[in-house]
Amino acid sequence: MRKAIREAVPQAEEMISYKMPAYKLKGQPLIFFAAWSKHFSIYPASNEMAAKFKKDLEPYQISKGTIRFPLSEPVPVKLIERLVRFRAKGIK
């Protein structure tokens, strides 16, 4: 995750927020992530993001601003990079 985020937005600042690894850009929250027993999640996932990447996100569970990726599958690095770039574009 860290590598994908750093590749997508190298100027993002690393931090811990809400007890999770997180990144901010221009002083605003960019992306958070956390690992669970059967999946890892990224936050926040807006309705706009879900709509833009609808086809790419079909295999994954999305709810309440969260995208869940199963640990039983390879990390979709390129998709995560695209999601993070999309989030970064929304930060002014």
URGIQUI-V433406 format. One record per run of one state. SS is the DSSP state (H for helix, E for strand, L for the rest). FROM is the first residue (numbers start at 0). LEN is the number of residues. If there is no record, write none. Layout:
SS;FROM;LEN + SS;FROM;LEN
This chain:
L;0;1 + H;1;7 + L;8;4 + E;12;5 + L;17;2 + E;19;6 + L;25;2 + E;27;8 + L;35;3 + E;38;5 + L;43;3 + H;46;6 + L;52;1 + H;53;4 + L;57;3 + E;60;3 + L;63;2 + E;65;5 + L;70;6 + H;76;13 + L;89;3
